[in-house]
Amino acid sequence: TMISGRVTHSDGGAGVGSVRVWVDGRAPLNPNARSSSRLTRNNIYVTNSNGDFTVRVRAKDGGASATVTVSKDGMFFSPDQHTVGAVAGATISGINFTAFDNGTIHGRVVDGSNNPIGGVLVTAEQIGGTAMDTMTTTANTGAYTLSVRYGQYSVSAAKAGYTFTDTTGVNVPNDGKAQNDLVGTVVENYSLLSSLSLSGVSLCRGSQPCGRTMGGFRSAHTDYTATVGNSTDMTTVTATAGGGARVTEIYPDDADATTTGHQVELDVGTTDIEIMVVAGDNTDTTTYNVAVTRRATSTTITGTITDTQTDEDGNTVGVAGVQITVTGAGDLLNGRTVAGRTFVTTNSSGQYTAIMESGGTGTVTPTKAGYSFAPASQAVTLNADSVEGVDFTGSAYATITGTVMAGTTPLEGVMVEATSGGVSDDDMTDRRGRFSVSVPAGTATVTATKTGYTFASQNVSLEAGESRSVGNIMATGNMAPLSVEAMRDTTDNANTFGTTVTVQWAEGPGGRATQYMVQIQDTLGAWQDVGSAVTAPTADNDPPDADSTWQAQITPPAESNPEGRLTIRVMAQHDHDADANTPTVDYPSDAVTVDAVDPTASNVEARRDIDDEPDSLVVTWDAQGNANSAWRVVISFDGGETWYIAPGTAAGGSWGQTVADIVGQTPNEATNDGTTGDAKSAAVTQAEIDGALMFRVDASQGTVSEDNEWKLGPTVSVAAKSG
């Protein structure tokens, strides 16, 4: 499945390059960049300088959905994600994103005497939004900067020995900055450890495996884990309290009263150790927890991976760099873990040693890119003895190259796939029509696909490590429509979506079909004909020339969820012999998608109008939606901490009320799921309405509910009335 789209900037619409593109949270099958200069091969996909991307993903059974997301430091994107059907052979275009520059929250953390406090963990949590919490630690100067998307935030701080006053309602405008300083107060009496160690044990703040940033003791962290080998059956716990506190209890009790220190016996499995600390004035108690896992006995597995191909003198050659995994009830003790997968690696002679926790049966499996292995895996008994001779033979993949041609012209963008022994590899032809795929030795079947063309498959006999050219693969043009585009029709200067969709396409390489039918995918995944067959293009000249545009205006049926995301294709239907007694041949185009109706409020402005009596408040915005879209204006009197439904009607991109219509009212709190919020505890006062105000314009599509909530929109501020 090919998925393409573009990432553009919200300010001016220019393409945004170097944006990472993810499919189901992983890189696509055609990575084009490296996430680190230390890597030797591509492992991520990024947009080009124009913001364009075309990624390749494996088709899913039944055309199940794939989720496309994008990311780049200092930016957030709308929509958050696209969901597309990963249909075999499909080419999906129009998966577009809009990039917004993050704003910043910056400031200093100081004590009551304005002295900087370094090492403070500062956290920004979005109010009423979906952004993940953003955290940083202050420098020695007490300064901090957080990069966040625009919206309302609550900012908090934490450091052992201090209390802080959190800030709520920090307003970050789009691509703007917000100043926010925090003040800390020293706590005279607190119950924290200043140091904690266990002999022969490395502590980890969090669950295993323990990354470099999570290792070691920190007084503000109370929960730890650790793993030790089977030979470690005893540890000495050393705990020192700080700030006048004292250690009152260590559990389990001392296992050896004759040895200095608090001894804890470690059984195979997990031993929970607790250290209780009490403040000097007995006002506070903290319990530290350490879960130490002692491994069971181990089994050593050794073997060699040899290549099926010998060297030039006929000598056996080992295969280096093979990753060996062992699965079983226990863990691989001497392995390296990458992306959740633990393995050992063969040396230059193809030899390996794997140390596995004993118990039950394990499965040894070798893997290396470009190699197949015999056997594919082996079972071993993990009985605390050494298991030797778990050997494998490796066969280097064979490489198939060639060129795809349409007549005398190389054909770009053809997906060529080879399959051998149940293993497949594919490649997209470049502008010269060239491709290269690698599969295990044996008989490989080579196929090619591209909308608008038909190809003959062929079988190729391959030997291990061989590079075989299949020459030219010839393409025959068919009538499948190309360059299909679809978009919702709009009115009112493109601000209101209508009920129709305009679809345009070009003739296929095989020429004009007898007729074309637009089809739309219903909610069950079936294709339905929509509208009437199109037999002639739209053109100013008569007869239409080859450059004429084919188009149709359709009304999506109810079965397709007309306001949701639409999947559309054009079916060319051709009668090759003009014989009414023979059926027409169908040539489907690639599928394209049309975004769901997603109402938005942009360019929001608010003002206090004091020229006429009584004073009034006015909010305006650019509204984009359709007849089923709705907007609401909410107001905050306390800097964004609490939001209330503003009285009056929000329609046509504007809202306005006189101050007299608001004072004395008890508006309801703004909920997002359609329920009625609590009324304001006291009526709105003149002082509140004359003070600094904040407004937000939210949007919804259809009936608001728990499953279809209000979409929180941009916020604006109105200064307090002067004089």
N, C-alpha and C positions, 0 to 999 in steps of 0.2 A: 504494500500500500504506500503510495506517495502522497505526502501532505505538504502543501506549500502555503505561504502567506507572507506578511510583511509586518514589521514593527515600526511605527511612526511616532514622532514626538508630539505631545499634546500642544506644544507651542509652535505652530507653523506647519506641522505635518511632515517634517523632514524625516528620512529614514534613519533609524538608530542601529549602528553597527555594533558588533561584539556582544550581542545579547545571546545568552545561552538558551537553547531550545531543548526541552525535555519532553519525553513521551512516557507516560505512566511513571514519572519520577526518575527515569533513566535516560542516558544518551541514546539517540536513534542508531540505526544500523550503519549509517554513513557519517561517522564523526569526522570533522574537518579541522580540529584544533586540539591543542594539548592544554590541560589545566595547570601544568607545571612544566618549567623548562627542563626539569630533571627527567621527564618522561621521554621515551624514544618513539612512541607512536601516539596517534590521535586518540583521545578518549572523551571528547565533548564536541558538541556542534554549536557554532555561533553564526549569527546573521552576518551578511556581507555589509560593505560600507553603505549600501542603500537600504539596509534593514530587511532585505529579502532572505527567505529561507526555503529550502526544499529538503525535507527529511524522509527517510525511508524506514518503515516499520514492518514487522512481520504481520501478515494477516492473521486474524483470530477466528476461531471456530464460530460459524454462524454470523460472522461480521460483528462480533462483540465490540463494545466501545473501547476507544483509547482516549486518554486525557492528555492534552497538549498544554504545557505551561512554559513560561519564559522567565528569566531572571537576569538581573544585572545590578551590581553594587550601586547604591545611591539612587535607585529607581524603584517604582512599583508600576503595575500594569493593569489595564482594564481591557477586557474582562480578566478575572483571575485565571481562568482556564477556558479551553474549548474542549468539547467532547465530540468525537467523530467515530463513525463506524469503520473498523479496520477490515474492510471487505477485500478479498483477494483480487488483485489486479486493478483496484480502484485508484484514481488520481483525484485527490481532494484539494481544492484551492480555496482561497479567500479566508484562510484561518489567520485573521489579522488581530494585532494587539496595539493599543495606544500606551505609550510610555509617559510617565509623569516623574519629574524630578522630586526626590525626597526633600522635605524641609528639615530643619534642625532645631533641637532643643539644646541650649547651651547655658552654662552658668558656672558658679563656684559653690563648693560646700565648705562652710566655715563654722567656727565655734562662736560663742557669744561675744568674744572679744575680737571677732573678725580675723582670727588666725586660720589659715587653710588647714583642712583635714584631708590627707591623702589616703588612698587605699579604701575609699568608700564605694560600695556597690550601688550604682544609681540605675533605677529601672523605670522605663516609661511604658505605661499600659494604656492602650487606646480605649476611650470611653465609647461604648455603643458601636464599635467597629470590629473588623475581622483581622486586623494586623496583629502579628505575633509580638510579644513583649520584646523590647529592645533594652539591652543592658550594657553598661561600661563601668570602668573603675576610675576614680579620680586620680589625677597626677599629684605629685607632692605639692603643687601649687593649689590644690583643691579644685582645679578646673576640670570640666567634662564637656563632651559634645556627643549627642545622640542623633543619628540619622533616621528619620521617621517619615512615613507618608503623612499628608495633611490630615487634620482632624483635631479632636479634643483628646487630651491625655491627662492621666494621673501620674505624677512623678514621685517616686519614693526612694529613700536611701537607707543603707544598712551597713553597720560596722560594729564589731564587738566593742563594748564599753561605751557606746553612745546611743542616745535616742534622737530621732529626727522628726520634724514636723513635715508630713507629706504635703504635696501641692496637688490640687485637683483643678480641672478646668483650664489647663494650659492649651491655648489655641495656637495651632501651627497652620498658617495659611499655605496655599499651594506654592511650592518652591520658595517658602519664606523661612524666617527664623523666629524663634521664641526664646526670650531670656527668662531663666528660672534659677534663682539661687536658693540654697537650702542651708538651714542652720542646725547644727548638732549640739547636744548637751551631754557632757560627760556623766556617766552613771557611776556613782561612788561605790555601790555594792552590787556585784553581779556574780553569777555562778558559772564561770567558764574556766576550762583548762587552758593553761598557757603552753603545755606540751603533753604529748601522749605518744608512747612508743611500745611496741611489742617485739621482743627479741626474735630474730629470724623471720620476721613478718614485715611485708611492705603494705602499708595501708592505702586504700583506694576510696576516694569520696564518691560513692555511687556504685552501680552494679558492674560486674566484670563483663567484657574485658576492660581493663583500666587504661585509659589513654594518658598521654604524658601530662595533660593539663589537669587531670583529676587525681594524680598521685600525691600522697603526703598528707600530713595533718594540718588542719586549719581550725582555730578555736571556735569559729562561728558555725562550723559543720559538726553535727552530732551523730551522723550515721555513716558507718564505714564497712567495707568488705575487704577480705584478703583471702588468698589461696596459697597453701604451702604444699610441699611435696610430702610423700608418705613417710620420709625419714624424720620429719619434724613432729615430735609427739609432745613437746612441752614448750611453753613460751613464758617469758617474764614480762608482766605488765608494769610499766612505769608511767605514772600520771602525776603532773604537777599543776595545782590550781593557781589562778592569778587573781589580782585585785582583792586580796584579803580573803578569798574563798578557800574552802578546804574540801579534800576528797574524803567522803564519809564511808563509802562502801565500794568494793570491787567484787563482782560476782562472775564466775563461781569463786567459792572460798579458796584460800591459799592451799595448793595441793601438796606443798613441801615446806613445812614450818622450819626445817633445819637449814634451808638455803635462803640467802639474802634475796629480798624482793618478793613480789606476789606472783607465785607460779600458777599457771593454768594448764591443765592437762588437755591435749587435743586428741580427740578420737577421730577415726575415719568418718568423714562426713562433715557437718557444720556444727561448730561450737559457738554459742552466743555469749559474748562477754559484755557486761554492763559496768560502767563507772559512774557513780553518783557524786555530784558536786553541789555543795551548799554555799550560798553567799555568806560573807562575814557577819552580816547582821541577821542571818537566818530568814531573810525575806524572799529568797529566790532559790529554786532548785533546778538543776539541769542534769539529765541523764545522757551519757554518751554510749552508743551501741556499736560493737564491732562483731561482725559475723565472719569467723575464720573457718575456711573449708580446707580440711586435710584430705589430700588425694588418696585413693586406694593404691595398692601395689601396681606395678607396671609390667608390660610386655614389650620387649624390643623386637621389632620387625625389620629385617634387612633384605635387600634384593638388588637386582641390576636390570636396567632397561637397555636392551641392545637393538641396534638398527638392523632392519632386514637387508639393507645394502652394506656391503663390506667396503673397506678402503681399496686403493688401487693394487695392493699386494694380496688382497683376499682375506685380510684380517678382520675379525669382528670389531665393530665400533659401538661404543656406548652412546646413548642419547642424553646429552646434558640439558639441564633446565626443565626437566619434566616435573610437574607438580603432582605430589602424591598425597591424596587424602585418605584417611581411615575413619570410617563411621562405625559407631558401636554405642554401647551404653555409656561409656566414659568419654574422656577428652583425649585429644592428641597433645601430649605434654611438651614436645619439643618443636611444635609447629609455629609458623608465622601466620598471623591472621590479617587478611585483607578483605574488606567489604563483607565481613561476617563469615568468611570461608578460611579455614585453618588447614595448612598443608606444609609438607617438607619438600625440598627440591633436590633432584639428582645432581651429583657433581660432574666434573668434566669427563669421568669414566662411566657415567650412567648409573652410579651406585647411590643408594639412599639408606637412611636409618630413620625409622619412625618409632617413637616411644609412646605407647598407648596405655591408658589405664586398663587394668585387668578386669575380666569379668565378661562372660558371654562370648559372642562371635562378632568379629569386625569384618568390614569389607574394604579392601585396598583397591583404589582406583587411580590410574595415571591419566593425566591430561597435559597436552601441550598444543598450542596453536599450530595448525598445519600438519598434525600427526594423528594417525589412528593406531590403536594398540590391540594386541592379541595376547591373552584374552582381554576383554574390556575391563574386567575386574576379577578379584579373587577373594574368597572368604578365608579367614584365619581364626583360630581359636585363641582367645586372649586369656591364657591360663598362668600368667606370671613367669612363663619360661620364654626363652628366645625362640623366635620363629625365623628361620633362615630360608633363603632360596625362593622368596616370593618375587619371581622374575617375570618380565614382560618383553615382548618384541614390539618395536615401533616402526611404522611405515610412514615415510614422508608423503604428504599429499601430492598429488599430481596437479599441474596447472594447465588450464585450457585457455587459450587466447584466440582472438579472431576479430573480425570487423563485420559490422552490420551495414548493409548497403541497400538503398532504395534506387534501383537502376544503377547509375554511375555515381550517385551521390551518397557519401557516408551519412548514416542516420544517427542523430544524437538522441539521448533520452530513452533508449530501449533497455528494458530490464531483461538481462540474460541470466538464466539460472541453470546450474548443473547439479544433478543429484546422483550420488553413488553410495551404495551400502547404507541407505537411509540417512545420509548426511548431505545437506544442501548448502550451496554458496551462490550468491548472486552479485551482479555488478551492473551499474548503469553505464551505458556507452557514453564516451566523451564526444566532443564536436567532430572528431575524426572517425566516429563510429566504433572505436576500439573498446574491448573489454578484456578482463582477466578474472577467472574464477579458479578456486582450488578445492578439490575434493579427494577422498581416499581413492587408492588404486582400485581398479576393477572396471566394470562397464558403467559409464556415466551417460545419463540422458540430458541433453542440452536443449532448452526451450527459450524462446524469446517472446516478449510481449510489449506492445505499445499500442495505445488506442489509435485506430485509423489504419492499422496494418495487420497483415496475416503472415505467419512464419511457419516453416516446416521444422519439426523437431528432428534431432538426430542422435544416434548412440555412438559413443567414442570409447574405445578400449584403452585403458591407461595402466601404466606401470608406476610403482612407487618412485616418487621424486622426479617423474618425467614432466617435461614441458611440451605440450602438444598444441599446435595451431590447427584450427578447423577451417582456416581460410575465411571466405566470405559467407555470411548468412544473408540470404536475399529476402527482402521485405516486399510484399505485394500490398499495395494500397487498397483499402476498402472504404466504405462510405460512412464509417462511424464519425459523427460530428466532432469538430475540434473547437478549442477556444470558447467553451461554454461559460457564460457569465449569467448570474441571476441576482436581481436586487429588488427590494421592496419599493413600490412606487410611493412617492410623497407629494404632498400639497403644502400650501402656506410656506413658501420659501424653504422647502425641504424639512420643515419642523413637524409635520404630521404625516404618519404612515397611513397609507390607504389599505384597502383589502386585497389589492392585486399585486402580482409580482411579474416583472418583465424579464424574459429569458432571451438571450441572444447567443448565436453560435455561427460557426463557419462550416462550409462543406468539408467532408473528409477527403483524404488524398485520392480516393477512388472516384471522386466526382459527386454529382448531384443525385440524391435518392429520389424515388418516386414521391415520397412524402416524409414528413417528420412529425413525431408525436412527443410532446413534453410529458414526462412522467415524474411523479412525486412519491416519495416513500412514506407509507403510513406508519402509525405508531407501532405496528406489529412487524415492520420491516419489509412488507410487500410493496411492490411498485404498482402504482395506479396511473392510468391515462388521465390527463387533465386537459380540458378544452378540446378544440377541434384540431384535426391534422392540418399541418402547414404544407402547402404545395408550391409556394412561390416566395421569393425573398422580398424584403422591403427595399425599394430603390426609387430614386428620382427619374432614372432613365428607363426607357422601355424599348427593347427587352432588357432585363437586369443583366449586368455584366458579372464577371467572376468575383469582383470585389463587393458585390451587393451584400447587405446584411440580412441574415435570417433572424427573425425574432417572433415571439409570441407573448401575449399578455394573458396570464392565467389567474384564476381565483382558487387558492388552495382549499381543498375540501375539509370538512370538519374532521375526517379520519386522520388528517395529517397534523393536527394541532396547529392551525394557521398562524397563531401568534408566537409559537415556539420556534425552535431551530428547524429549518426545512432542509431536506436533502432532495436534490433535483437532478435529473439527467434528461438528455434528449435521445430518443430512439429513431434512428434512420430506418425506414421501411422501404425496401426496393423490390420491384418485380423485374427480375433480370431478363425475362423473355417476353414481357408484356402479354403474358398469357393469363387470362383471368382464372383459368382452371388450376394454376399452380400457385402455391402460397408465396407471399413475399418473404424476403430474408431480412432479419432484424440485425442492426448494428448499433449497439448501445455506446453512448459517449461516456466519458468519465463523469463521476458524480461531483456536484458542487454543493456547497452549503450556503444557506442564507441565515444570518444571525436572527435570533429571537428578538421580538419587540422588547426593547430594554429602555424604559423611559428615563430620561436624564434631565437634570436642572443644571445649567451652566451659566457663567457670567452673572452670578448672584450679586445683587447690590441692595443695600438697605440705607434708609435715611430717616431723619427726624425732621418733619416739616413744621416749622414754627412761624411761617409767614402769615398764616390765617389762624383764626380762633375757631374752635379749640385746636391745640396741637394734634398732629397725626403722625403715624408711623407707616412707612411704605416699604415693601420688599418687591423687587422685580427680578426676573430671571428669564433665560431662554429655555423654553420647554420643548422637548422632543419626545413624542410618543404617538399614541393613536386614541381612538374613541374610548378605549377601555383603560387608558392610563389616568392616573390621578396624582395630585401633588398635595402636600400639606406644609404649612409653615408652623414651626415650633419656636418657642421663645424661652430664654433663660434669663433670670434676674440675678444669678449667683455665679457668673463666669463659666457656665457650662456644666456645673455639677448636677443640676436638675433641669429637665426640659418639660415644658407644658405646651399643650395644644393651643395655638393662638386662635382667638375667636375670629369669626368671619369665614369667608370662602377664599380658597386659593385656587384660582383658575385663570387660564389665558396668560400665564406667566407673570401674574402680579397678585399682590395682596395688600390691603390697606385698611387701617382702622384708626378712628380718632382715639386720643388718649382717654377721653370721657367714656368711650365704649369699653375700655379695658379696666380702668380703675374701679374697684369694688367687686370685680368678678372673682370667682374661685375656679380657675381653669383646671382641667384634669391633666395629670402627668401623661407624657407621651409614651405609650407602649408601642411595640413594633409588630405584635402578633394579632392586632385587631381587637384585643380586649380593652375595656375601659379602665384607665388608670385612676389612681386615687386623686381626689380633689385636693387642691392646694390647701394647706392647713389654715391659712388665713387669706382674706381677700387681698387682691393686689392694691398696694398703696400708691399714693401720688409720688412718694419718695422713691419707691421701686421703679416706677415707670419713668421718672426723671433721671434715674441713675444709668450707669453703663449697662447696655443690653446686648444680648447675642441672639441671632436668628439662624435657623437652619431650614433648608428646603429639602424635604424627602419626597421620594417618588415610589409609586407602586403600579403593578400591572395586574388587573383583575381583582378578585376579592382577596383582601388581606386576611391571612390566617397564620397559624403556627408554622405551616409549611410554605407560606408565601408572604414573608414579612415585608414591611416597609424597607426600602433601600435608603440608608442614611446619606444625605447629600452634603454639599459644601456649607460651611458656616461663615457668617459675616458678623461684624461688631458695629454697634452704634454707640458713639461716645455719650457720656452723661451730658445732660442739658446744662449749659453754662449760664451764669447769672442767676 
